[in-house]
C-alpha cells in the first residue's frame, strides 16, 4: 500500500460526454467554469474547477456518458451560486438545502446534472 504522504490531492477529473463542444459550453457558460487554454484534440477540452482540471472527453472503450460519478463543487455562497447558474439556464434537481448540521458547521447541497446526465452538486460548509 502506498504511503498517504505521497498523494498531494486531485490533479484532474475526467468526465465522459457525448458532445465535447456542447458540454464545454454548458460547463463554461451555464455552470461558470473557466476554460483552460490547453491545446487539445477536438475530442476533449479542459476547464478549471478550483485547483483541479476538469477534462471533458468523448467516451473511450468501456466508458459511457452520465455514469455513476458525482462531482461536488465547493462554493462559498451556495444560494448566490445556484441563483447565478439558474439565470444561465441550469436546472437543479434539488435547490440548496442543508444535509447535515454538525457542531461547528452546516453542510449544504444543491444537485443538478450536466447534459449527459452526470450528477453534479454545489456544496457549501457554513460555519455556525
N, C-alpha and C positions, 0 to 999 in steps of 0.2 A: 504494500500500500504506500502511496506517495505521501510525503510529508506535506501537511497543510500549508506550511510557511512558503512553499514554492509557488503557491497559487496567489496571484495578485488581483484577481477579480475577473469579471467578464469583459472580454475584448469586443466580441461581436455576436450578434444573434442573427440567424438566418431564418427568413420566413419565405416559404414557397407560395408563389402566386400564379394565377393563370395568365395575367396580362401585366407585364412589368411596367410599361408606361402608365397604364390606368392606375395600378397600385401605387406607383410613385406619386402620381398626382394626388391620390387620396391621402397618403401619409404626409406629404409635403403641404398640400393646400388646405385640406379639411382638418387633419389632426394637428398640423402646425410644426412638423419636424423639419429642420433644415437639411436640404440635400447637400451631400458632400461632393466636392469636385474631384472625385476619384475616377480615373479613366476605367471604363468597364465595357464589356461587350453589351449589345442591346438586350441580352437575356438576364441582366442584373443591374441593380442600382444600389447606392449606399446613402443612408441618412444618419443624422446624429440623434441619438437618444441619450442625452446627458453625455457621459464619458464612454458610452457604448455605441459601437457602429451597428446599425440595423441594415442587413443585406436582404434585399428583395430579389428573388431569383425564380426562374422557371423551374418546374419540377425535374429533379434528377431521378433515375430509376429507383423505385421503392418509396418515393415521397409523393404526397398529394396535397394540394392546397387545402387550407382550413382544418388541418389535423387537430390533434389533442393539445396543442401548445396554447398557453395563456401568457401574455406579456403584461406585467403590471408596471405602469408608467408612473413614477413618483412625481407628484406635483405639490407645490406649497399651498395653493388655494384651489381646492377641488371644485368649489362652486363656480369660481371665475373660469377655470379651465374648461369645465363642462359647458358652461354658457357660451364661451367663445367657440368651442367646437360645434355646438348645436347651430350657432349662427352661420357656420360654414358648411352645414348640411350633414353632420354626423348624427346618426340616430342611435340613441342609447337604449340598451335592453333594460337597464335599471339606472335611474338618476342617482346622484350622490346620496349615500346612506351609510350610517355607522354600522360596522360589522362587529366591532369589539370595543368595550370600554375597559381599559387597563388602569391600574392605579395612577400612572403618570401621563397617560395619553389615550386618545380615541383614534381608532383606525377606521377610515372611511374609504369606500369604493364607489365607482361608477362604471358599469360594464357596457361595452359596445363591441362591435365586430367590424373587421375590415370587409372589403368587397368580396373576398373568397370565403368568409365565414370564420376566419381565425379569431379566437376570443382575445379581447384586449380589455384592459381596465385602467382607469386612473386610480391612483392610491395616494392617500394623504394621511399622515400621522400627526394629529394635533395635540400639542401639549396642553394638559389641563391643570 
